[in-house]
Amino acid sequence: MDIKAVIGTNSWGGKAYGRILRGSYVEDSVIREAMQEADRQGLRVYDLARDYGLGKAQKMIGSFGTDDIILSAKYTPFSHYRKGCVRRSLEKDLSDFGRDCIDIYWLHLPTDIEQHLSEMAELYHEGKILNIGVSNFDLDECILAKRVLEGAGIPLYGVQNHYSIISREWEKNGLLGWCKDNGIAFWAWAVLEEGMLTDPRRKTKFSLMKLIYDRRKRKLKELYRVMIAVARRHDITVPQVAEAFCTAKGTIPICGCRRPGQVKELAQAADIRLSAEEIRRLEEAADSSQVKILGHDIFRPFALKSR
C-alpha cells in the first residue's frame, strides 16, 4: 500500500468528550465534510481503536460508510490471552464498520505476543484481516512479532508507535532503521504532541490537554522559533512543519482530523520536502528543550508481563 498520511480518529466523539478533553466539539456533519475532503486529497486511510472518542469513533465511521476507505483498527489486550479474545473483538469491529474484513489490524500492546498474533494469523488466513501490524512495541518485541507471523506465512506489515520532532527515541534506538531495512511501514502517532507542536501564537480554548501540557511550552520557545521560520520559508503552517518532519524521516504521520482544512493541510504536508539543514535545526532545537510530552514508552505500563 502506498500511504503518505493517515487520518486519526482519536479526537472524534461526543460533545462532552470533545469540549472537555479537546477544547471543542465538532458536529458529525463537519467530520463527514472532512472525509469528503480526504477523498479529494487522496487520503483514504483511517486509524481507529475501540476506545477512541470514548467508543464513538468506530460507530461514527460505520454510519458514514466504509466502502471506499482503508480501515486500520486494533485489538487492545487489557488482560492476558484467552482463546477467542481477538476473534470476538474483531467481530465487534466488523459490525461497527459494516465490513467483512479489516484492511490493517494491529496488536495494540505487547502482551502475550505469540498467542495474540497466532490468533490474528488465523483470522488473516480466513480473509478477515488483510494486513497485520503491531503498536507500542520495542525493537526486540517487533523482531519476535515478525518471526511469529513469518512462521505462519504472513509478513509483518507495520509498526505504529509514538514519534515526533521531540520524541525520536525509536529512531535513536534502532527500531526505525530496522523497519526501513525490512520493508516494514512505520506509522507515527501523536506527531503534533496533543497540540503542543502547533502554532504558539494562536489562542486555544481550555481543555484538559491544554491544562496538562501548556506549562511546558515555555521550554519550547527555541523550537517554536525554528518551526515558524521553516513554515515561512515553505509558506506553510507550523503544524505542517511537524507533519512534514515525520514524512522526511521515513514515517507515515497519523494526525487527528475533524475539519476539512486539517485534512487538506495534512495532505499538503506529506508532499513538502524539508532540507537536511532544516531537519538538523529542528532536531537541535528539540533536543535542547529537553521536553517530553507523552514519551515514546507512555503505554509500556499497560503491557502485561508474560505469565
C-alpha positions in Angstrom: 0.0 0.0 0.0 1.3 3.4 -1.0 0.2 5.5 2.1 1.6 9.0 2.6 -0.5 10.0 5.7 -3.3 8.6 7.9 -6.3 10.3 9.4 -6.6 9.6 13.1 -9.9 9.4 14.8 -9.0 9.6 18.5 -10.4 13.2 18.6 -13.8 12.1 17.2 -16.6 11.7 19.7 -19.5 13.2 21.6 -20.0 16.7 22.9 -18.7 16.2 26.4 -15.6 14.3 25.2 -14.8 17.0 22.6 -15.3 20.0 24.7 -13.7 18.8 28.0 -10.8 16.8 26.6 -10.2 18.5 23.2 -11.5 22.0 23.9 -14.1 22.0 21.2 -16.9 19.8 19.8 -17.2 19.2 16.0 -20.5 18.3 14.6 -20.8 14.9 12.8 -21.7 16.8 9.6 -18.3 18.6 9.7 -16.5 15.3 10.1 -18.4 14.0 7.1 -17.2 17.0 5.1 -13.6 16.3 6.3 -13.9 12.7 4.9 -15.1 14.1 1.6 -12.1 16.4 1.5 -9.9 13.5 2.4 -11.2 11.6 -0.7 -10.4 14.6 -2.9 -6.9 14.8 -1.4 -6.3 11.1 -1.9 -6.2 10.3 1.8 -8.2 7.1 2.2 -6.7 5.6 5.4 -8.4 6.0 8.8 -6.9 4.8 12.0 -9.3 3.6 14.7 -9.5 1.7 18.0 -12.4 0.7 20.1 -11.8 3.3 22.8 -11.3 6.3 20.5 -13.8 9.0 21.2 -14.9 7.0 24.3 -16.2 4.4 22.0 -18.0 6.6 19.5 -15.4 6.9 16.7 -15.9 3.4 15.2 -19.7 3.7 15.2 -19.4 7.1 13.6 -17.3 6.0 10.7 -19.5 2.9 10.2 -22.5 5.2 9.9 -20.7 7.4 7.4 -19.9 4.4 5.2 -16.7 2.5 4.8 -16.8 1.1 1.2 -14.2 3.4 -0.3 -11.7 3.8 2.5 -8.9 1.8 4.1 -9.6 0.9 7.7 -6.9 0.5 10.3 -8.2 -0.9 13.6 -6.7 -2.5 16.7 -7.0 -5.3 19.3 -6.0 -3.9 22.7 -5.1 -6.7 25.2 -6.1 -5.3 28.5 -5.8 -8.8 30.0 -3.8 -11.9 29.3 -4.7 -14.0 26.3 -7.8 -16.1 26.3 -8.7 -18.3 23.3 -11.1 -16.4 21.0 -10.5 -13.0 22.5 -9.1 -11.5 19.3 -11.8 -13.1 17.2 -14.6 -11.7 19.4 -13.1 -8.2 19.3 -12.7 -8.3 15.6 -16.3 -9.4 15.1 -17.4 -6.4 17.1 -15.2 -4.1 15.0 -16.6 -5.6 11.7 -20.1 -5.0 13.0 -19.2 -1.3 13.8 -17.7 -0.8 10.4 -20.3 -2.7 8.4 -17.5 -4.7 6.8 -16.5 -8.3 6.3 -12.7 -7.6 6.7 -10.3 -5.1 8.2 -7.5 -3.8 5.9 -4.9 -3.4 8.7 -5.3 -4.9 12.2 -2.8 -4.1 14.9 -1.9 -5.8 18.2 -2.1 -2.6 20.3 0.2 -3.7 23.2 3.0 -6.3 23.5 1.1 -8.6 25.9 1.3 -12.4 25.2 2.6 -11.6 21.8 2.9 -15.1 20.4 -0.6 -16.2 21.4 -2.4 -13.0 20.3 -0.6 -12.9 16.9 -1.2 -16.6 16.3 -5.0 -15.9 16.6 -4.7 -12.9 14.4 -2.9 -15.1 11.9 -5.9 -17.5 11.9 -8.1 -14.6 11.1 -5.7 -13.4 8.3 -5.9 -16.8 6.6 -9.7 -16.7 6.9 -9.6 -13.4 5.0 -11.0 -11.3 7.8 -7.7 -9.4 8.3 -5.7 -8.3 5.2 -2.6 -7.0 6.9 -1.2 -7.3 10.5 0.8 -4.8 12.4 2.0 -4.1 16.0 1.7 -1.0 18.1 3.7 0.3 21.0 6.3 -2.5 20.6 10.1 -2.1 21.2 12.7 -3.5 18.8 13.0 -6.9 20.4 9.2 -7.3 20.5 9.0 -6.3 16.8 11.6 -8.9 15.9 9.6 -11.5 17.8 6.4 -10.4 16.1 8.0 -10.7 12.7 9.2 -14.2 13.5 5.8 -15.4 14.7 4.0 -14.0 11.7 6.5 -15.3 9.2 6.1 -18.7 10.8 2.5 -18.5 9.8 3.4 -17.4 6.3 2.5 -13.7 6.9 4.6 -10.6 6.6 4.6 -8.0 9.4 3.0 -5.0 7.7 4.0 -2.3 10.1 4.8 -0.8 13.4 2.7 2.0 14.9 4.5 3.9 17.6 4.7 7.4 19.1 7.1 9.6 17.1 7.5 13.4 16.7 10.2 16.1 16.5 10.6 15.9 20.3 10.1 12.1 20.6 12.6 10.4 18.3 13.7 7.5 20.6 12.6 4.9 18.1 15.0 6.4 15.6 17.8 6.6 18.1 17.5 3.1 19.4 17.4 1.5 16.0 13.7 0.5 15.6 13.0 2.9 12.8 16.1 1.8 10.9 15.1 -1.8 11.4 11.7 -1.1 9.9 13.3 0.5 6.8 15.8 -2.3 6.4 13.0 -4.9 6.5 10.5 -3.1 4.3 8.1 -2.6 7.3 6.0 0.6 7.5 6.4 2.9 10.5 3.2 4.8 11.4 3.9 7.8 13.7 1.2 8.8 16.1 1.0 12.0 18.2 3.2 13.9 15.7 1.6 17.1 17.0 2.0 16.1 20.6 -1.6 16.7 21.5 -1.4 20.2 20.1 1.9 21.2 21.6 3.6 21.3 18.2 1.1 23.7 16.7 1.4 27.5 16.4 2.0 29.0 19.9 0.8 32.4 18.7 -2.7 31.1 18.2 -5.0 31.2 21.3 -6.9 27.9 22.0 -9.9 27.1 24.2 -9.5 25.5 27.6 -9.3 21.7 27.6 -7.8 19.0 29.8 -5.0 18.6 27.2 -4.2 22.3 27.4 -4.1 22.3 31.2 -1.8 19.3 31.3 0.7 20.4 28.6 0.7 24.2 28.4 3.3 24.7 31.2 5.9 23.0 29.1 5.5 25.4 26.2 7.9 27.9 27.8 10.8 25.4 27.3 9.9 25.0 23.6 10.5 28.7 22.6 13.6 27.9 20.5 11.8 25.0 18.7 8.8 27.3 18.0 11.2 29.9 16.6 12.7 27.4 14.2 9.4 25.9 13.3 7.9 29.3 12.5 11.0 30.2 10.3 10.7 26.9 8.4 6.9 27.5 8.0 7.6 30.9 6.5 10.2 29.6 4.1 7.8 27.0 2.7 4.7 29.1 3.0 3.0 26.5 5.3 1.6 26.4 8.8 3.5 25.4 12.0 1.7 22.1 12.3 2.6 21.2 8.8 6.3 21.6 9.7 5.8 18.9 12.3 3.9 16.6 9.9 6.5 17.2 7.1 9.3 16.4 9.5 7.9 12.9 10.1 7.5 12.3 6.4 11.1 13.4 5.9 12.2 10.8 8.4 10.5 8.0 6.6 7.5 7.6 8.8 3.8 7.8 7.9 2.2 10.6 10.1 -1.2 9.9 11.7 -3.0 13.2 12.5 -6.4 13.7 14.1 -8.5 15.5 11.6 -12.0 16.6 12.3 -12.3 19.5 9.8 -11.8 19.8 6.1 -9.0 22.3 6.5 -7.0 19.9 8.7 -7.3 17.2 6.1 -6.1 19.5 3.4 -3.1 20.6 5.5 -2.1 17.0 6.2 -2.2 16.1 2.6 -0.1 19.1 1.6 2.4 18.4 4.4 3.0 14.9 3.2 4.3 16.3 -0.1 6.6 19.0 1.5 10.3 18.3 1.3 12.3 19.8 4.2 16.0 20.3 3.6 18.7 18.5 5.6 19.7 21.8 7.2 16.1 22.5 8.3 15.8 19.0 9.8 19.1 19.5 11.6 18.0 22.8 13.1 14.6 21.4 14.2 16.3 18.4 15.9 18.8 20.6 17.7 16.1 22.9 19.0 14.0 20.0 20.1 16.9 18.3 21.9 18.0 21.4 23.6 14.5 21.9 25.1 14.7 18.5 26.9 10.9 18.5 26.8 9.0 15.2 26.8 5.2 15.4 26.4 3.9 11.9 26.1 7.1 9.9 25.8 7.8 7.1 23.4 7.0 4.5 26.1 3.9 6.0 27.6 1.9 2.8 27.2 4.5 0.4 28.5 2.9 0.2 32.0 -0.2 -1.3 30.3 1.7 -4.2 28.7 1.2 -7.2 31.0 4.3 -9.4 31.6 4.2 -12.9 30.3 3.0 -15.5 32.8 
